[in-house]
Amino acid sequence: MSLLVVTSDRFADHLTPPGHPERVERAEAMQVVAARWQEAGGVIVAPRTAADEDLVRVHDPAYVRSIAETRGRAAMLDPDTFTSPESDDVARLAAGGVLTAVDYVLDEEPGRRAFVMCRPPGHHAEAARAMGFCLYNSIAVGAAYARARGLSRVAVIDYDVHHGNGTQWIFYDDPTVLFVSSHQFPFYPGTGAAADIGRGDGTGKTVNLPLEAGAGDADYDVVYREVCELIEEYRPQLLLVSAGFDAHERDPLAGMRMTTEGFARVTARLLLAADTVCDGRAVFVTEGGYDTHALADCCQRVIDLAAMDLVATPMPPIGDTRRGTATLKAARDAQAGHWKSLK
């Protein structure tokens, strides 16, 4: 299996105020993992810069201009979201990293995978609004780019602990992009109820899996076995994953109990689903994860698995699955009639 890692030390140039959880040390932790991969003979490439034409596929032109106007200065965009003099350039590199990865997995022979280790995160950024530490919605930019390249079905799976509201709303009425999000609920940003299933032609193509705080490895495994059945039913030509690791038991911002091996198990299931339906074409993109040790450990496990030629089917963990089972019931009730795999 050929894995491309896309990253840059420029991701440390986006600065946030002292004490902010989305801090430079996150980029430094990712660079340690990248250096280990390179020392082992792995391939790393720098991201290209996303141009305005890439960003406006999902963002309003006026919004893109407003972020560009923060170049060279610090600004507060909302109570959680800040720019520094180089933040627009760095956020464009984050989005461009996904474009670089999409080109790699689509242009090379089947079976290619890519992992984009970047910051700031992107999945909260809406078409005309920065929020939740996010400036540009990098994974949405990548999905829209894949569509522009001719793909007719793209799946975006988001296992960050926070609901990917920006990605949801950008594709809410679009049947060509399946969006699936597992997240702590109720929790920031307040969206992501099971009843949010899409609109118009996109009805049923948004699948929310709201999990009660305290969910652990066994809950997530139950949920993601079902997610993989959804992926196989939808049959995307490309799988994109918002790989946020803030559901980790060590993360300071949330209340989940996932372990590093729990994330590895979910990642393995998604890789196997990609192998089944889209020739292995999968792109993982970092989102949240605010304990730097847990972030580095989880990034390493994604690399370990994505670099394998053959990923073994993981054994379900032993543990309480009540939260995961309740989540699946809510999703099945909301999605009645839209998915055979959710009956």
C-alpha positions, 0 to 999 in steps of 0.5 A: 500500500502506498501512503502519502503524508501531506504536511508542513512546518508552516502549520506552526505559523498560525498563532492563537492567544495564550492558553488557547487549545488550538495551539502551536504545540499541536503542529509540533506534535504532528511534525514529530510523527511526520519525521518518524514516518520520513525516517522510516522511508515514508513519503512526505510532500508539502501542501499546495496553496488553495486558490480563491477558485478552490475555496469559493466552491464551498465558501462565499466569495465575500467571506474568502475576501474577508479572511484574506483581509486579515493578512498581516494582522491579528483578528478575533473572528468570534470568541473562539476563532482568531487569526494572526498575521500568517493565518490566511496563508496557513489555512489555505495550505491546510485546504490545499493539503487536501487538494494535494491528497485528492490528486494523489489518490485519484491520479495514481493506481488504485489503492492509494491513501493519503493523510493530511496532518494540518491545522487550523482545523476546518469542519466548523467553518460554514460557507460565510462564517468562521467558528470553532477555531476554523477558517476554511473548511478544508475537507469540504474544499477537498470534496468539492474539488473531487466533484469538480474533477468528475466524481459523482459520489464522495463520502465524508466521514467525521469522527471528531468529537464535535459535530461538523456543522460547516461540512453538513450545511455546505452539502445539506441539499447535495446528494453527491456528497454523503456526510456522516458525523459521530459526535458528543451530543448535546455539545458544541456547536449545538447541531447534529441531531439525528433528525438532521438528515439533509434537505431536498435532493440531499435528504438522507445524505446527511447521517448524524450519530449523536452520542451521549457523553461517556461513550467509549471504544465499544460504543464507537465500534458498534456505530462504525460497523453500521457506518461502514455498511452505509458507505458500502451501500452508497458506494462512493468513489472517494472516502474523505475522513475528518480525523479529529481525535478529541473524543480521546479519553485524555482530551481536555475539551470533551467527555468521551472515553475513546482510547488510541486503539479505539481510534485505530479500530475505527480507522481500520474499519473505514480503510476496509470499507474504502478497499471494498467500494472505491479501490482503497482511495481514502484521504484522512485529514486532521481536525481536533485533538487537544491533548498533544500526546493523544494527538501524536499517538492517534496520528501515528496509528493512522499512519501505521494502518494506512501504510499496510497493504492488508488491513485486518478486520478488527475484533470488536472490543469488550465493553458497554455498548448502550450509548452506541446502540441508543445512537443507532436507534435514533439514526434508524428512526430518523432515516427510515426509508432512506437506507437499507442498512439502517432498517 
